[in-house]
Every structure is written in C-alpha cells, then in structure tokens.
Amino acid sequence: MTASADRKLFSPVQIGAITLQHRVVMSPLTRSRSEQPGDVPGPLMLEYYSQRASEGGLIVTEATTIAIAGRGWYGAPGLYSDAQVAGWRKIVDAVHAKGGFLFSQLWHTGRSSHVDMRDGAQPAGPSVVPSYWLNAEPVISTPTGWKKPSPHRAIEIAEIPGIIEDYRKAAERAKAAGFDGVEVHSANGYLLDEFLQDGSNHRTDAYGGVIENRARLLLEVTEAVVSVWGGDRVGVRIGPGGTWNQMSDSSPDALFDYVAAQLNRFGLAYLHIVEPRVKGNVVIVEGQDPIATERLRKIFKGKIISAGGYEPDTAETAVEKGDADAVAFGRHFISNPDLPKRIKLGLPLSDYDRKTFYTFEARGYTDYPSYDRQSGAVLADPFCPQLHKPAFYLDCRPEADGGPSSASDVVRCAAKNKALVLEAFDTLFNKRDYAAAERFWSPHYIQHSAHIAPGRDGLFNLVKSAPPNLKYEPGAIVAENDFVMVHGRFSNNGRPVSWIAADILRIKDGVLVEHWDVLQDEATHESSKSGLPMFGETFVSAASA
C-alpha cells in the first residue's frame, strides 16, 4: 500500500451539515457487544468506538434496533430505552472528543429474526414466504446460539403507522444521545429492504405490487426521520442487487433507480450504497467494479458513500473518478482501529479474524492495536517500529499464531523466503521482466528508502531508468520469520563505482510487502578504512548460504 496523503481520499468533503476532513468512513458493523439484558451500549463499546474515531472522520454505528418488535440479533444495541440513550451518549462524547462524527444506523430486522429475540412474538415481514425459514442457514443470533429464522407472519397494513412511529422515536432518541445524524438501514434483507424487493414482498395493497408501492414504506420512514433531524443530517443505506438474506428482485435496476430518484427530494446528507459484489461480510465477486454506485451516481443528486469490498487503492479510484464522494470500510476497520492513518501513510493493514466478528468479548474487538502500539518485535529497532511483529504476519509465525509447527518447518519457511527474494531480485534487476516481477511485489508494497519513490511503481520506475546492463549480485542472505535480509552489489550502474545494498524485506502471503534499504558506494581494499572488502571474498555467497 502506497502513501496517499495527497490523494482525493484525504481531501475534505461536505456531507450534509458536517464537513469531513477525509473520506474514509467507518461502515456500520454488527459486533454483538452490547450489555445484556437490555441491549445497552457499555464500556466495551465505548472503548471500541473511541479507538476508531479520527479527526474529521465519520463513523456510522452498527445497526441499532429501533424497538423490541424490531429485534433480531443478540447483542446488538438499541435505541428504545433511556438506558440505551445514556450508553450511546458516552460513546458520542468520546468520538467527539477525538474530533470525529457519529451517525446512528436505525434498524428493524423484519422477518430476519427468531421468537427468542422478541419475547416469544412471531417475526413479521411484508409477506409470508415459507422458503425463507425452510431453506435458511442458521443466521439469527439468539441468547442460546445461532438458529434458523422463525416462521414469520405478514405485517397488517394497520400496523405500518406504528412502525414508522418507532423509527421517528428512535430518531429522537438518537438526537437526545448527541449523535451528529442518523442513517436509515434499508439493505441486507431487513424490513425496509424486504418491502422494496419483490422476492420478499408479495403484497397487493398500497405497500406491494408496483415499484412505487414497494418503495412507499422506505420513503415514509425517511420522511418521518427527516422531520426530526432535517434532511442534511440523514443518510439512507440501500443494497441494489444484494442477495444476503435470500433477497431478490425481478427488476433491480428499475427499482433502485426509482428509489434513488425519489430520495432526491429529501436533501439527504448522503446515499449509502452497498455494492452487490459482497454478500453479508464476504466478497463474492472479486475484481468487480462498483457497478451500483456508478449507475446511481447518474440519478442521485447528493453525496454518495459507497461500500462493499473496497481496498485503499480501489477506494481512491472510486473517489477520484467521482462515482463516490466517500468510501465506507468494514472489515479493515475491525482490525485496524487507525485505518485512516494507515491508508494515508501507506502503512500495512492488519488482518481480521472472522471467528471473532460476532462474539461477545474484548478478544477480536478492542484488542487490535493501532500501528504505533504493535509490539512483540522480531527485529527490534526503536527507530523502525515497522519491524515489530504485528498481527498480520502469516508465513513464518510461531505455532500459536497459526504458522510453522516445528523447527524443520521454520527452516523450510526461511529457505522458501530466501529463494523468493533471490528470484524476485533477479527477475526485476537482471532480467528486467517487469510483468513477471509484479507477481513478487504486492500492489500495496511499502518502500522505506531515501532514494526510491513510494510503492511498487516507484521501485519499478527507478529500475526502468537505470542502464540496461545493470547487474545485481546477491551476497550474504539470512531469514527469520517473515523477514529476509540480503547484502548485494549493483554494478554497471552508470557510476564510477558499484553500489553495495543492504535490504530488509518482509513477506506476506508469498509476496514482498515491505522493504527497507541502505545503499552505499563500494569502497576498494585501498580506500576501505577497515582494510576489508565490502562485497565478496569474506562473505558467504547467496548460492552457498
């Protein structure tokens, strides 16, 4: 990952009534850590959100239940009691203390629930669709574990005004808690999304049938929430073409084109679009462009936040092209509490652990360190904290972390990493085969150097500018865990003397991800104060190491 401090992702943007200092938004992320009973945000959630707040940055909270009748996920927080409001107030104050902004995402789970989550009451959706509970995976988190959704009933038309009022009251409570705004959750197969899409909405009344009717509830809920906050402090999240929770529609383009066009009338802070390349929290179509965002950019007149499967470079592209005004990150924010800083400075990202996404403890929640606090050094150097062993090391970690399980495994891993570096250097520096060399260097490669521009492109461009007969000769090479250190010589470099290079490289997933280098003119026997050569003769060669 290259440093991107000067890119558009780190330029200010006006989102409704607030001005963001950067465009790296924290996506709403269900994490199941509220205090039970009562769905109350507690000290653990306070620490979690405070860790991820940044100066001028926007966080959208995890989906927050608007009423007991809308509960569907054990451990999810609510906004239907005074205790919940008080808990959220502490979190809002902590985010504000770090200069950040916080929007509350308002949520009704609809049919995606279980009787254990609703005091025995049957879940309800727009229509009865038996295949939903008959064919479902155990996707409902309950006090006694993961379960299939309970059979649901159809919501009576007389109940709808009460549901809208629940949204309005939750919006008021969010205001009382001090939030900067609210987001209406209308994606991922929950209530409002269920009404939108005809795979789940088979009604024949004013809330079913034609697109205009199926969009009615979302628009009425949005109107109610806007009546509390004003349009410039309200966002709406939609998931065009999303398939999570068995969602489908016979004409998704026409449906979401209409929804985006109708939402224009509210003067919203933003439209939050989840790309169909993700299903739940998993990317199912690798490499797909943000097709939903690109399409709706032509229709929606306000600001757009795009989400779903983004990496730092693709986020920059989406913002630079103008498809999105900001990009929401989910999984990367889980394991990188300082994500905006890491992206801005081109620092490596820590890996996340899916097994702890929906557990109920601090592990996998508040124990991911910021880059500055990563510890357990492998190559200790107080002037290079990057050398410390962070959670994202993979190839050669100790057994407890999932790496080599024996001394022989460690030796094989070290040999593999040394061979990788030698082949990579030969391919780039001697063969000058740039296409082949790309497979050795991560596209997010980080270069620590006084003479090489940042990133993989900076390194490759330097080599391209070198004389065609440049030659690299490796000398001593050693490896420990994920690091390889190689001492080599560059000759035929167009200078009177060769260069001696000492390179430290970090390897992850079989590619070079980070590189520290020191380069010095070679001294002869006569000019060397030590009287010893800088290369060869007394060094073990790479071939015999």
N, C-alpha and C positions, 0 to 999 in steps of 0.2 A: 504494500500500500504506500503510495507516494504522498508526500506532504501536499496539502491543498489549501493552505491558509489564504491564498489569493484567488480562490475559485468562487463561483457564484453560490455554492452551498454555504459559504461563510460570509455572505453579504446580508445586510438587514432586509426585512420584508414586513410589510404591514399586513397583519391578519386581523381583519375586523377592527376592533378598538385597541388592539395591542400591537406593539412593534417588536418583532423578534430580531435578535442580533445575529442569529444563524438559522439555518433551515433544516437542521437535524432534529426531528420531532420524535419524542418517545411515544410509541404506539400503545394503545390500550392492551394490557396483557393480564389475563386472568391468572392469578397466582395462588389463590386459596389460603391466604394467611390472615384473614380477619379473625378476631377473637370470638369464640363460641361459648355459650349460645349468644345470639343477638346480632351476628354479622357486624360487629363493631370494629372499626379500624383501631388498632392498638399500637404499642411501641415498636413492634417488629415492622409493621407497615410504615410507620413514621421514619424509621431508620432507612428502609428501602427507598422510599421516595426522596428523602433528603440526599442520599448518596447519588442519585441520578439527576438531581437538579443542576442546572447550569445557568450562568449569567445570560439573560435574554433568551433562554430556551423554553420550548413548550413541551409539557408533559400532558398527555391525555390519560386519565386514570383507567385502571382496569374496569371492566363492565360492572356497574353498580346497580343493584336491584332497587326498583322504584317502590315496590310493595311486596308484602308477603305472598300475594297471589301471583307475583311475577318471579318468585324464587325458583332456581333450577340448578344451582351449583353450590355444593357445600364449601364453605369457607370464603365465598365471595362476599364483599362488603355490601352494605345497603345504605339507602338514604330515606328511610321511612320512620326513623325514631330520633328522639333528642340525643340519645347516647351516641348514635352514629354521627350526627351532625357535630357533636363535640369532638369525637375522634378525628373526623376529617379536618376540623378547624386547626388542630395541632399540626397536621400534615401540611395543610395550605400555608400556615405560618412558616414552617421550616423551608418549604420551597421558595416562598417569597424572600426569606432571609438570605437565600443564595442568589437572589436576583432573577429567579425563574417564574414561569407562569404555569397555572394548573387548570385544566378543564376537566369536569366530571362527565364521564360517559354514562348516560341513563339507559337502563336495560330492563326489558321484560322478556323472559325466556320463552313465553308462549307454550307450545306443545313439547318443547325440549326440556322436560322435567320429569319428576317422579313424585309419587304421593308422599314419600318420606320427606320431601323438601317443602311441602305445602300443608303441613298439619293434617295429612290424610285426604285433602281435597284433590280431585282429579285435575290434571293439567288440561289446558284449553288452548285451542288454536282456531284458525279461520274455518277449518272444515275437518271432518273426521277422515283420516287417511290411514287405515289399518296397517298398510305396508310399512309405515314409519316405525311403529313399535315392533312389528313382527320381524322385520328384516334388519333392525338396527344393531349396531355394535353396542357394547356397554359404554356409553359415552356420557352418562349422567353421574356426576359426583354426588354421593349421598353420605350421611353420617356413618354408614356401615360399608362403604366401598363403592366401586364403580358398578352401575347397573344399567340395564336397558331402560329406555323411557317407558313410563306407564302409559296404558291406553288413554288417549285424550278425547275430549268432547269438543263440539263446536261452540264457539262463543255466540251467545244470543245478541241480536242487534241492540237490545235494550241495555246490554252490559257495556257497550262501547263508550258512551259518555263517561262512565266511571273510570275506564282505563285511561282515557285522555286526561281526566282529572288527576289520576295518580301521577302521570307524567308532569303535570303542572305543579303539583305539590312537591314532587321531588326537585323540580327546578327551583322552587322557592327555598327548599332546604339547602340546596347547593349554594344559593346566594347567601343564606344565613351562615353557611360554613366559611364564606370568604373566597370561594372559587372565582377565577377570572372569567369563567364561562362554562357552557355545557355542550356536550355532544350527544345527539340522538343516535342511538345504535339501531341501524336498520340493515344489518348484514348478517352473514353467518348462520342463517336459518332460524333466527329468533323471531319474536312475534311480528314486528313490523315487516321483516323480510318475508315471513310466511304469508302475510296478506298481499304483498306485492306480486309474488310469483305464482303462476297458475298450476305448478306442480303440487303446491300445498293449499292453494285457495280455489275451492270448487263452488263457492257461494253463488247464489243467483239474486241476491239482494243488492242494495246500494254499495256494498263493500266487496262485490265479486263480479266476475264476468269480464267486462271490457277493462282495458288498462286504466282508464280514468277512474273506474270504481275501485280497482285493486290498490291504486295509489292514494285513495281518499284518506285512509287512516293515517298514513305517514304524514300527509300534508296537514291534517287536522292536529296531530300531535305536535308537529313543528310550529304550527300557528300558536298553540297553547304555550309552548316553551318560549317562543319569541315574545309573547305577551308579558312574560316575567322578565326576560333579560334584554329584549331588543335584539334585532337580527344580527348586529355586529358582534355579539358575544355568544352566538350559537353556531355549532357545526353539525353536519349530518353525515353519517357514515353509511355507505352503500357498498354492495359487493356484486357488481354486474357479472353474470356468468358463473358465480361461485357455486360450488357443488357440495360444500360441507353441510352436514345435517340433512342429506338427501334432497337438497334444493335443486329445482329445475324450472325452466320456463320455456314455453313454446316459441317465444319471440323475444329473447332477452335484449337485443339491440333496441327494438322499438319501445320496450318497457322502460329501460333506463335512460333512453333519450328523452322520453316524456317526463320522467321523474326529474332529471337534471334541469330540463326547461322550466318545469313548474317551480322548482326550488329557487329559481332566479328571483321570484317576486318577494322573497323574504329578506333580501340583502344580507345573506348569511356571512359569518366570518370566514367560513370555508366549506367546501365539499370534500369529504374524506373518502377516497376510492380505494377499495381493496382489489388488487389485480387477480384475475381468475387463474393465474399460474400457481397460486397457493391454494391448498385445501386445509383449513384449520391452521396449524402451525407448520405445515410441511410444503415445500416447493414440489409441485408435481409436474411442471413443465419447465425444465431447465433452459435458460437462454431465451425465453420468450420476451419480446418487448412489452412495455406497459400498454397493452392494447386498449384496455378500458379507459385509462387516463388520456391517451392520445385521442380517442373518439369523443369523450365527453368534454375535453378542452374546447372543442369547437361549439359546444352548446351552452355549457355553464359559464356565466359571465364573471363570477367571482374568483376568489383564490381556491386553488386545489392542492390538497395534501394527498400524495399517492403513497400506497403501502403495499407490501407483499413481495417478499423475495429479493429485496434490494441489497446490494453491496455498495460500499462507498463510491466506487467508480461509476456504477450504473445510476446511482442517485445523482451524482454530479451531472451526468449526461441528461437525465430527465429534467433537471432544473435548468441546465444550460440551454436545452432545446426549447424550453418554455412550456413543455407539457405539464409540468408540475411546478408549483411555487415553493413547495417544501416536500420533504420525503420523511415518512414515518418508518422507524426501525423498531423491530420487536425483539427477535432472538438475540441480536447483538447487544441490545441494551440490557438484557438479562445478565450476561456475563461480563459486560464492560460498563460499569457504572459511570465512567468518564468517557463515554463513547464520542461525544462531540470533540473533545480534546484529542483523542486518539486519531480520529479521522483528520482533523485539522493539521496535526503534526506528523501524520504518516506513521504512527506507531502501530505495532502489531495488535491484532484483536485476540482476546482470549476466547477459547471455545466454551460453548454452553453444554450443560448436561440435561438432556431431555427428561431423564428419570426424575429430576427434582422440580420440573416445571409446576406440578400441581400437588406437591406435598405440603406439609403444614408446619414446617420448622425453618430455622435460620439457614440450615445447610442448603446450598443451592439457591439462596435468596439474598441474604445480606453478606455472605462470606466471599463473594467475588471481589478481589482487591482492585483498587484503581491502579493505573500503571505505575504511579510513583510509590505505591506501597507493596508491589510484588516483591517477594523475598524468597529465601532458600537458594542463594546463589550457587551456580555451577562454576562459573569463572568469576570470582569475586573481584570487583573493581569499583571503588567508591566514586570514580569519575565516569563510569559507564554502567548506570543502573540497568541498562538494557540487557546486560549479561546475566541478570538474576533469573532464576528458574521460575517462570510463570506457569499458570495452569494450562497454557496452550501447547506445551511440549508434548510431542506424541511419540516419535520414533524410538527414542532411547531412554525413556523414563524408567525409574525403578519399578519393580513389580507391583508395588502398592498402587501405582498410578496407571497400571494397565500396560506397562512396557515389558522389556526383557525379563524373563523369569529366572535366568541362571547366568553364571559367569560366561559360559560359552555363547549365550545369546548376546551378551554385551559385546563380546569380541566380534561376533558376526555383524552386529549392527554398526560398530565402529568401522570395520572393513568395508561394509557397504557404503557408508557415508563418505569415506575417503575416496573410494572408487568413483562415486557420484561427482565429487568436486573435481577430481582429475579429468574425468570425461567432459564435464561442463566447461572447464577452462580450455581444454584442448579444442573443443568444438567452437568456442567463441573466439579465442585469441589466435589460434593457429590455423584452423580450417576456415574461419570467418564465415561459418554457415549460420546466419542469424535466425533463419526459420527453424533449424534443428535446435539451436541454442535456447529458443523460447520454452522448450519443454523442461529445461533445467531451472529456469528462473521464474518464480511466481510473478504474476502480473501485479501483485501488491508488494513486490520486493522493496526493501528499505536499504538504502546505501548511506553509510556513515563515512564520509570522505571529505577531505579538504580540496580535492581537485576533480571530483566527479559529480555531475549534476544528479539530482534526486531520481530514484526509481530505476526500473529496468531500462527504460528508454534513455536515461542519462548515461548509463553504462554502455549500452549498445552504440549510442551515437559517438561516444568517445572512441570506441574501438574502430568505428567506421572512418573516423578522421585520422587514424594512425596510419603509418606507412604500410603498404600491402605486404611487405616481407617481415613484419613484426613477428617475433618468436617468443613464446613463453616456455620456460623450462622450470618444472617443479623441482624443489629440493626436498627439505625435510617436511613431513606431514604427520600430524597427530590428530586424534579424535577422542572426544569424551562426550558421552551422552549425545545431545543434538548438535554439538559444535565440532567443527573441523578447523584446525589451524594449519596453514601451508606457507612455506617460505620458498619463494621462487625468484626467477630473474627474467626481465623483459629485455631482449636485445633487438637490434635493428629497429630501434625506436626513433630514428631520425635525430638522435642527440649524440654528442661525443662519447658519452659513457652509457652503459646499460643502467637499467633501474633494478633495484632489489626491492621486492614487495613482501610484506608480511600481511597475510589475510586471515581474518577470522570469519567463518561463515556459520550461520545457523540454518538447520534443515528441518523442514516440517512436511509431512506427507510426501516425501520423496522429491521435494524441490527446494531450491535455495530461497529463503525468505528474508534473510537479513545478513548484512556484510559490513565488517569494519576493516579498513585497510590503512596501512602505513607504507609510503613509497619513499625511497631514498636513492640518490645517485650511488652507483657502485664505486667503492674505493679499491685501488690496486694494492698489492702487497706493500709497495713502497710508500704509498700515501696513507695507509691504514696505521693509525697510532698503535693499534694492538699488535700489528705485525702479522695478523692472520687474515685470510681471505673472507669476504662477505658471503661468498657462494661457492659451493662445491668443495672438493678436496677433503675437508674435515667434517662435512655434513653427510649424514646418511641420505642417499638419494631416495626419491619417491618410489622408484622401481624396487628398491630393496627394503623399504620401510615396513 
